[in-house]
Amino acid sequence: MTFPLLKINQYRSDSEISEKKGFVSFTKGLFGTFRNLTAHVANVEWNMSE
């Protein structure tokens, strides 16, 4: 059994392990929202040539 670097609970029961996995998923999603924001800005005008 490997222990996490950030401890949010005792990490002993299946419920606590699932809680940790949910927290990790939430954190990844939160950081993914703000990562590389300039590359994902909506382009309003698309210049297209023939």
C-alpha distance matrix in Angstrom:
0.0 3.8 6.6 9.8 13.1 15.1 14.2 16.4 15.2 13.0 10.1 9.9 12.0 12.4 15.3 13.6 11.0 14.3 16.1 14.0 14.5 18.1 18.5 17.3 19.7 22.4 22.1 22.4 25.4 27.0 26.8 27.9 31.0 32.3 31.3 34.3 36.6 39.8 38.8 38.4 41.5 43.8 46.9 49.9 52.4 51.9 54.6 55.4 58.1 60.0
3.8 0.0 3.8 6.7 9.6 12.0 11.9 14.6 14.2 12.7 9.9 11.1 13.5 13.9 16.1 13.8 11.1 14.2 15.5 12.7 13.2 16.9 16.7 15.0 17.8 20.4 19.6 19.7 23.0 24.4 23.9 25.2 28.3 29.4 28.2 31.2 33.6 36.7 35.9 35.7 38.8 41.3 44.3 47.4 49.9 49.4 52.0 53.0 55.7 57.7
6.6 3.8 0.0 3.8 6.7 8.7 8.2 11.2 11.0 9.8 7.7 9.8 12.7 13.6 15.0 12.1 10.1 13.4 13.8 10.7 12.2 15.5 14.6 13.4 16.7 18.7 17.6 18.5 21.8 22.6 22.2 24.0 26.9 27.7 26.9 30.2 32.4 35.6 35.2 34.9 37.8 40.3 43.5 46.5 49.1 48.9 51.7 52.9 55.8 57.9
9.8 6.7 3.8 0.0 3.8 5.4 6.2 9.1 10.2 10.4 8.4 11.6 14.0 14.5 15.1 11.9 10.0 12.6 12.3 8.7 10.2 13.2 11.7 10.3 13.8 15.5 14.1 15.1 18.4 19.0 18.6 20.5 23.3 24.0 23.3 26.7 28.8 32.1 31.8 31.5 34.3 36.9 40.1 43.1 45.7 45.7 48.4 49.8 52.7 55.0
13.1 9.6 6.7 3.8 0.0 3.8 6.3 9.7 11.7 12.4 11.4 14.7 17.4 18.0 18.2 14.8 13.3 15.7 14.8 11.1 12.7 15.2 12.9 11.3 15.0 16.2 13.9 15.0 18.5 18.5 17.6 20.0 22.7 22.8 22.1 25.3 27.5 30.7 30.7 30.7 33.3 36.2 39.4 42.4 45.0 45.1 47.7 49.3 52.2 54.7
15.1 12.0 8.7 5.4 3.8 0.0 3.8 6.4 9.2 10.9 10.6 14.3 16.6 17.3 16.7 13.2 12.5 14.4 12.6 9.3 11.6 13.3 10.4 9.8 13.6 14.0 11.9 13.9 17.0 16.5 16.1 18.9 21.1 21.4 21.2 24.7 26.5 29.8 30.2 29.9 32.2 35.0 38.3 41.2 44.0 44.3 47.1 48.9 51.9 54.5
14.2 11.9 8.2 6.2 6.3 3.8 0.0 3.8 5.7 7.3 7.7 11.3 13.7 15.0 14.3 10.6 10.7 13.0 11.1 8.4 11.6 13.2 10.7 11.2 14.9 15.1 13.8 16.2 18.9 18.5 18.8 21.5 23.5 24.1 24.3 27.9 29.4 32.9 33.3 32.7 34.9 37.6 41.0 43.7 46.6 47.1 50.0 51.7 54.8 57.3
16.4 14.6 11.2 9.1 9.7 6.4 3.8 0.0 3.8 7.2 8.0 11.5 13.0 14.1 12.5 8.9 10.0 11.6 8.8 7.1 10.7 11.3 8.8 10.5 13.8 13.4 12.7 15.7 17.8 17.2 18.3 21.0 22.5 23.4 24.1 27.9 28.9 32.6 33.1 32.0 34.1 36.5 40.1 42.5 45.6 46.3 49.4 51.1 54.4 56.9
15.2 14.2 11.0 10.2 11.7 9.2 5.7 3.8 0.0 3.8 5.5 8.3 9.9 11.7 10.2 6.6 8.6 10.8 8.5 7.8 11.6 12.4 10.9 12.9 15.9 15.9 15.8 18.6 20.6 20.4 21.6 24.1 25.7 26.8 27.6 31.3 32.3 36.0 36.4 35.2 37.3 39.6 43.2 45.6 48.7 49.3 52.5 54.1 57.4 59.7
13.0 12.7 9.8 10.4 12.4 10.9 7.3 7.2 3.8 0.0 3.9 5.5 8.1 10.8 10.4 7.1 8.8 11.9 10.6 9.9 13.3 14.9 14.0 15.4 18.4 19.0 18.9 21.3 23.6 23.7 24.7 27.0 28.9 30.0 30.5 34.2 35.5 39.1 39.2 38.2 40.5 42.8 46.3 48.8 51.9 52.3 55.4 56.9 60.1 62.4
10.1 9.9 7.7 8.4 11.4 10.6 7.7 8.0 5.5 3.9 0.0 3.8 6.2 8.1 8.5 5.2 5.4 9.0 8.8 7.6 10.4 12.7 12.4 13.3 16.1 17.3 17.5 19.3 21.7 22.4 23.3 25.2 27.3 28.8 28.9 32.5 34.0 37.6 37.4 36.3 38.9 41.1 44.5 47.1 50.1 50.3 53.3 54.6 57.8 59.9
9.9 11.1 9.8 11.6 14.7 14.3 11.3 11.5 8.3 5.5 3.8 0.0 3.8 6.9 8.3 6.3 6.9 10.3 10.9 10.7 13.0 15.2 15.6 16.5 19.0 20.4 21.0 22.6 24.9 25.8 26.8 28.5 30.7 32.3 32.4 36.0 37.4 41.0 40.7 39.6 42.2 44.2 47.7 50.2 53.2 53.3 56.4 57.5 60.6 62.6
12.0 13.5 12.7 14.0 17.4 16.6 13.7 13.0 9.9 8.1 6.2 3.8 0.0 3.8 5.3 5.2 6.3 8.6 9.8 10.8 12.5 14.3 15.4 16.8 18.6 20.0 21.2 22.8 24.6 25.8 27.3 28.7 30.6 32.6 32.9 36.5 37.7 41.4 40.9 39.5 42.0 43.7 47.2 49.7 52.7 52.8 56.0 57.0 60.2 62.0
12.4 13.9 13.6 14.5 18.0 17.3 15.0 14.1 11.7 10.8 8.1 6.9 3.8 0.0 3.8 5.5 5.1 6.1 8.5 9.9 10.5 12.2 14.2 15.3 16.5 18.3 19.9 21.1 22.6 24.2 25.9 26.8 28.7 31.1 31.3 34.7 35.9 39.5 38.8 37.2 39.8 41.4 44.8 47.2 50.2 50.1 53.4 54.2 57.4 59.1
15.3 16.1 15.0 15.1 18.2 16.7 14.3 12.5 10.2 10.4 8.5 8.3 5.3 3.8 0.0 3.8 5.5 5.1 6.1 8.7 9.9 10.5 12.3 14.3 15.3 16.4 18.3 20.0 21.1 22.4 24.4 25.5 27.1 29.4 30.1 33.6 34.5 38.2 37.8 35.9 38.3 39.8 43.3 45.5 48.7 48.9 52.2 53.2 56.5 58.3
13.6 13.8 12.1 11.9 14.8 13.2 10.6 8.9 6.6 7.1 5.2 6.3 5.2 5.5 3.8 0.0 3.8 5.4 4.9 6.2 8.7 9.8 10.5 12.4 14.3 15.2 16.4 18.4 20.0 20.9 22.6 24.2 25.8 27.8 28.4 32.0 33.1 36.8 36.5 35.0 37.3 39.1 42.7 45.1 48.2 48.5 51.7 52.9 56.2 58.2
11.0 11.1 10.1 10.0 13.3 12.5 10.7 10.0 8.6 8.8 5.4 6.9 6.3 5.1 5.5 3.8 0.0 3.8 5.4 5.1 6.3 8.7 9.9 10.6 12.5 14.3 15.4 16.7 18.5 20.0 21.3 22.5 24.6 26.6 26.8 30.3 31.6 35.2 34.6 33.3 35.9 37.7 41.2 43.7 46.7 46.7 49.9 50.9 54.1 56.0
14.3 14.2 13.4 12.6 15.7 14.4 13.0 11.6 10.8 11.9 9.0 10.3 8.6 6.1 5.1 5.4 3.8 0.0 3.8 5.3 5.0 6.2 8.6 9.8 10.5 12.2 14.2 15.3 16.5 18.3 20.1 20.9 22.7 25.1 25.5 29.0 30.0 33.6 33.0 31.3 33.8 35.3 38.8 41.2 44.2 44.3 47.5 48.5 51.7 53.6
16.1 15.5 13.8 12.3 14.8 12.6 11.1 8.8 8.5 10.6 8.8 10.9 9.8 8.5 6.1 4.9 5.4 3.8 0.0 3.8 5.5 5.1 6.2 8.7 9.9 10.5 12.3 14.3 15.4 16.4 18.4 19.8 21.2 23.4 24.2 27.9 28.6 32.4 32.2 30.4 32.7 34.4 38.0 40.2 43.4 43.7 47.1 48.3 51.7 53.7
14.0 12.7 10.7 8.7 11.1 9.3 8.4 7.1 7.8 9.9 7.6 10.7 10.8 9.9 8.7 6.2 5.1 5.3 3.8 0.0 3.8 5.4 5.0 6.2 8.7 9.8 10.5 12.3 14.3 15.2 16.5 18.1 20.1 21.9 22.3 25.9 27.0 30.7 30.5 29.1 31.6 33.6 37.1 39.6 42.7 42.9 46.1 47.4 50.6 52.8
14.5 13.2 12.2 10.2 12.7 11.6 11.6 10.7 11.6 13.3 10.4 13.0 12.5 10.5 9.9 8.7 6.3 5.0 5.5 3.8 0.0 3.8 5.4 5.1 6.2 8.6 9.9 10.6 12.4 14.2 15.5 16.3 18.5 20.7 20.8 24.2 25.5 29.1 28.4 27.0 29.6 31.5 34.9 37.5 40.4 40.4 43.5 44.6 47.8 49.8
18.1 16.9 15.5 13.2 15.2 13.3 13.2 11.3 12.4 14.9 12.7 15.2 14.3 12.2 10.5 9.8 8.7 6.2 5.1 5.4 3.8 0.0 3.8 5.4 5.1 6.1 8.6 9.9 10.6 12.2 14.3 15.1 16.6 19.2 19.9 23.4 24.1 27.8 27.4 25.5 27.9 29.5 33.0 35.4 38.5 38.7 42.0 43.2 46.6 48.6
18.5 16.7 14.6 11.7 12.9 10.4 10.7 8.8 10.9 14.0 12.4 15.6 15.4 14.2 12.3 10.5 9.9 8.6 6.2 5.0 5.4 3.8 0.0 3.8 5.4 5.0 6.1 8.6 9.9 10.4 12.3 14.0 15.4 17.4 18.2 21.9 22.7 26.4 26.4 24.8 27.0 29.0 32.6 35.0 38.2 38.6 41.9 43.4 46.7 49.0
17.3 15.0 13.4 10.3 11.3 9.8 11.2 10.5 12.9 15.4 13.3 16.5 16.8 15.3 14.3 12.4 10.6 9.8 8.7 6.2 5.1 5.4 3.8 0.0 3.8 5.4 5.1 6.2 8.6 9.8 10.7 12.0 14.3 16.1 16.2 19.7 21.0 24.6 24.3 23.1 25.7 27.9 31.3 34.0 36.9 37.1 40.1 41.5 44.7 47.0
19.7 17.8 16.7 13.8 15.0 13.6 14.9 13.8 15.9 18.4 16.1 19.0 18.6 16.5 15.3 14.3 12.5 10.5 9.9 8.7 6.2 5.1 5.4 3.8 0.0 3.8 5.4 5.2 6.2 8.6 10.1 10.4 12.4 14.9 15.2 18.5 19.5 23.1 22.5 20.9 23.5 25.3 28.7 31.3 34.2 34.3 37.5 38.8 42.0 44.1
22.4 20.4 18.7 15.5 16.2 14.0 15.1 13.4 15.9 19.0 17.3 20.4 20.0 18.3 16.4 15.2 14.3 12.2 10.5 9.8 8.6 6.1 5.0 5.4 3.8 0.0 3.8 5.5 5.2 6.1 8.7 9.7 10.7 13.2 14.3 17.9 18.3 22.0 22.0 20.1 22.2 24.1 27.7 30.0 33.2 33.7 37.0 38.5 41.9 44.2
22.1 19.6 17.6 14.1 13.9 11.9 13.8 12.7 15.8 18.9 17.5 21.0 21.2 19.9 18.3 16.4 15.4 14.2 12.3 10.5 9.9 8.6 6.1 5.1 5.4 3.8 0.0 3.8 5.4 5.0 6.2 8.4 9.9 11.4 12.2 15.9 16.7 20.5 20.7 19.4 21.6 23.9 27.4 30.0 33.0 33.5 36.7 38.4 41.7 44.2
22.4 19.7 18.5 15.1 15.0 13.9 16.2 15.7 18.6 21.3 19.3 22.6 22.8 21.1 20.0 18.4 16.7 15.3 14.3 12.3 10.6 9.9 8.6 6.2 5.2 5.5 3.8 0.0 3.8 5.5 5.3 5.9 8.6 10.4 10.2 13.7 15.0 18.5 18.2 17.0 19.7 22.0 25.3 28.2 31.0 31.1 34.1 35.6 38.9 41.3
25.4 23.0 21.8 18.4 18.5 17.0 18.9 17.8 20.6 23.6 21.7 24.9 24.6 22.6 21.1 20.0 18.5 16.5 15.4 14.3 12.4 10.6 9.9 8.6 6.2 5.2 5.4 3.8 0.0 3.8 5.5 4.9 6.2 9.1 9.9 13.2 13.6 17.2 16.9 15.1 17.4 19.4 22.9 25.4 28.4 28.8 32.0 33.5 36.9 39.3
27.0 24.4 22.6 19.0 18.5 16.5 18.5 17.2 20.4 23.7 22.4 25.8 25.8 24.2 22.4 20.9 20.0 18.3 16.4 15.2 14.2 12.2 10.4 9.8 8.6 6.1 5.0 5.5 3.8 0.0 3.8 5.4 5.3 7.2 9.0 12.6 12.6 16.4 16.9 15.2 17.0 19.3 22.9 25.3 28.4 29.2 32.4 34.3 37.7 40.4
26.8 23.9 22.2 18.6 17.6 16.1 18.8 18.3 21.6 24.7 23.3 26.8 27.3 25.9 24.4 22.6 21.3 20.1 18.4 16.5 15.5 14.3 12.3 10.7 10.1 8.7 6.2 5.3 5.5 3.8 0.0 3.8 5.3 5.6 6.1 9.9 10.7 14.4 14.9 14.0 16.1 18.9 22.2 25.0 27.9 28.4 31.4 33.3 36.6 39.4
27.9 25.2 24.0 20.5 20.0 18.9 21.5 21.0 24.1 27.0 25.2 28.5 28.7 26.8 25.5 24.2 22.5 20.9 19.8 18.1 16.3 15.1 14.0 12.0 10.4 9.7 8.4 5.9 4.9 5.4 3.8 0.0 3.8 5.5 5.1 8.3 9.2 12.8 12.4 11.2 13.8 16.4 19.6 22.5 25.3 25.5 28.5 30.2 33.5 36.1
31.0 28.3 26.9 23.3 22.7 21.1 23.5 22.5 25.7 28.9 27.3 30.7 30.6 28.7 27.1 25.8 24.6 22.7 21.2 20.1 18.5 16.6 15.4 14.3 12.4 10.7 9.9 8.6 6.2 5.3 5.3 3.8 0.0 3.8 5.8 8.5 7.7 11.5 11.9 9.9 11.7 14.1 17.6 20.1 23.2 23.9 27.1 29.1 32.5 35.2
32.3 29.4 27.7 24.0 22.8 21.4 24.1 23.4 26.8 30.0 28.8 32.3 32.6 31.1 29.4 27.8 26.6 25.1 23.4 21.9 20.7 19.2 17.4 16.1 14.9 13.2 11.4 10.4 9.1 7.2 5.6 5.5 3.8 0.0 3.8 6.4 5.7 9.5 10.7 9.8 11.2 14.3 17.5 20.2 23.0 23.9 26.8 29.1 32.4 35.4
31.3 28.2 26.9 23.3 22.1 21.2 24.3 24.1 27.6 30.5 28.9 32.4 32.9 31.3 30.1 28.4 26.8 25.5 24.2 22.3 20.8 19.9 18.2 16.2 15.2 14.3 12.2 10.2 9.9 9.0 6.1 5.1 5.8 3.8 0.0 3.8 5.5 8.7 9.1 9.2 11.5 14.9 17.6 20.8 23.2 23.6 26.2 28.3 31.4 34.3
34.3 31.2 30.2 26.7 25.3 24.7 27.9 27.9 31.3 34.2 32.5 36.0 36.5 34.7 33.6 32.0 30.3 29.0 27.9 25.9 24.2 23.4 21.9 19.7 18.5 17.9 15.9 13.7 13.2 12.6 9.9 8.3 8.5 6.4 3.8 0.0 3.8 5.6 5.7 7.0 9.3 12.9 15.1 18.5 20.5 20.7 23.0 25.1 28.1 31.2
36.6 33.6 32.4 28.8 27.5 26.5 29.4 28.9 32.3 35.5 34.0 37.4 37.7 35.9 34.5 33.1 31.6 30.0 28.6 27.0 25.5 24.1 22.7 21.0 19.5 18.3 16.7 15.0 13.6 12.6 10.7 9.2 7.7 5.7 5.5 3.8 0.0 3.8 5.5 5.4 6.4 10.1 12.6 15.7 18.1 18.8 21.5 23.9 27.1 30.3
39.8 36.7 35.6 32.1 30.7 29.8 32.9 32.6 36.0 39.1 37.6 41.0 41.4 39.5 38.2 36.8 35.2 33.6 32.4 30.7 29.1 27.8 26.4 24.6 23.1 22.0 20.5 18.5 17.2 16.4 14.4 12.8 11.5 9.5 8.7 5.6 3.8 0.0 3.8 5.5 5.5 9.2 10.7 13.9 15.7 16.4 18.6 21.3 24.3 27.6
38.8 35.9 35.2 31.8 30.7 30.2 33.3 33.1 36.4 39.2 37.4 40.7 40.9 38.8 37.8 36.5 34.6 33.0 32.2 30.5 28.4 27.4 26.4 24.3 22.5 22.0 20.7 18.2 16.9 16.9 14.9 12.4 11.9 10.7 9.1 5.7 5.5 3.8 0.0 3.8 5.9 8.8 10.1 13.8 15.2 15.1 17.3 19.4 22.4 25.5
38.4 35.7 34.9 31.5 30.7 29.9 32.7 32.0 35.2 38.2 36.3 39.6 39.5 37.2 35.9 35.0 33.3 31.3 30.4 29.1 27.0 25.5 24.8 23.1 20.9 20.1 19.4 17.0 15.1 15.2 14.0 11.2 9.9 9.8 9.2 7.0 5.4 5.5 3.8 0.0 3.8 6.3 8.7 12.1 14.3 14.5 17.4 19.4 22.7 25.6
41.5 38.8 37.8 34.3 33.3 32.2 34.9 34.1 37.3 40.5 38.9 42.2 42.0 39.8 38.3 37.3 35.9 33.8 32.7 31.6 29.6 27.9 27.0 25.7 23.5 22.2 21.6 19.7 17.4 17.0 16.1 13.8 11.7 11.2 11.5 9.3 6.4 5.5 5.9 3.8 0.0 3.8 6.3 9.3 11.9 12.9 15.9 18.4 21.9 25.0
43.8 41.3 40.3 36.9 36.2 35.0 37.6 36.5 39.6 42.8 41.1 44.2 43.7 41.4 39.8 39.1 37.7 35.3 34.4 33.6 31.5 29.5 29.0 27.9 25.3 24.1 23.9 22.0 19.4 19.3 18.9 16.4 14.1 14.3 14.9 12.9 10.1 9.2 8.8 6.3 3.8 0.0 3.8 6.2 9.2 10.3 13.8 16.2 19.8 22.7
46.9 44.3 43.5 40.1 39.4 38.3 41.0 40.1 43.2 46.3 44.5 47.7 47.2 44.8 43.3 42.7 41.2 38.8 38.0 37.1 34.9 33.0 32.6 31.3 28.7 27.7 27.4 25.3 22.9 22.9 22.2 19.6 17.6 17.5 17.6 15.1 12.6 10.7 10.1 8.7 6.3 3.8 0.0 3.8 5.7 6.8 10.1 12.7 16.3 19.4
49.9 47.4 46.5 43.1 42.4 41.2 43.7 42.5 45.6 48.8 47.1 50.2 49.7 47.2 45.5 45.1 43.7 41.2 40.2 39.6 37.5 35.4 35.0 34.0 31.3 30.0 30.0 28.2 25.4 25.3 25.0 22.5 20.1 20.2 20.8 18.5 15.7 13.9 13.8 12.1 9.3 6.2 3.8 0.0 3.8 6.6 9.9 12.6 16.2 19.1
52.4 49.9 49.1 45.7 45.0 44.0 46.6 45.6 48.7 51.9 50.1 53.2 52.7 50.2 48.7 48.2 46.7 44.2 43.4 42.7 40.4 38.5 38.2 36.9 34.2 33.2 33.0 31.0 28.4 28.4 27.9 25.3 23.2 23.0 23.2 20.5 18.1 15.7 15.2 14.3 11.9 9.2 5.7 3.8 0.0 3.8 6.3 9.4 12.8 15.8
51.9 49.4 48.9 45.7 45.1 44.3 47.1 46.3 49.3 52.3 50.3 53.3 52.8 50.1 48.9 48.5 46.7 44.3 43.7 42.9 40.4 38.7 38.6 37.1 34.3 33.7 33.5 31.1 28.8 29.2 28.4 25.5 23.9 23.9 23.6 20.7 18.8 16.4 15.1 14.5 12.9 10.3 6.8 6.6 3.8 0.0 3.8 6.1 9.8 12.7
54.6 52.0 51.7 48.4 47.7 47.1 50.0 49.4 52.5 55.4 53.3 56.4 56.0 53.4 52.2 51.7 49.9 47.5 47.1 46.1 43.5 42.0 41.9 40.1 37.5 37.0 36.7 34.1 32.0 32.4 31.4 28.5 27.1 26.8 26.2 23.0 21.5 18.6 17.3 17.4 15.9 13.8 10.1 9.9 6.3 3.8 0.0 3.8 6.7 10.2
55.4 53.0 52.9 49.8 49.3 48.9 51.7 51.1 54.1 56.9 54.6 57.5 57.0 54.2 53.2 52.9 50.9 48.5 48.3 47.4 44.6 43.2 43.4 41.5 38.8 38.5 38.4 35.6 33.5 34.3 33.3 30.2 29.1 29.1 28.3 25.1 23.9 21.3 19.4 19.4 18.4 16.2 12.7 12.6 9.4 6.1 3.8 0.0 3.8 6.7
58.1 55.7 55.8 52.7 52.2 51.9 54.8 54.4 57.4 60.1 57.8 60.6 60.2 57.4 56.5 56.2 54.1 51.7 51.7 50.6 47.8 46.6 46.7 44.7 42.0 41.9 41.7 38.9 36.9 37.7 36.6 33.5 32.5 32.4 31.4 28.1 27.1 24.3 22.4 22.7 21.9 19.8 16.3 16.2 12.8 9.8 6.7 3.8 0.0 3.8
60.0 57.7 57.9 55.0 54.7 54.5 57.3 56.9 59.7 62.4 59.9 62.6 62.0 59.1 58.3 58.2 56.0 53.6 53.7 52.8 49.8 48.6 49.0 47.0 44.1 44.2 44.2 41.3 39.3 40.4 39.4 36.1 35.2 35.4 34.3 31.2 30.3 27.6 25.5 25.6 25.0 22.7 19.4 19.1 15.8 12.7 10.2 6.7 3.8 0.0
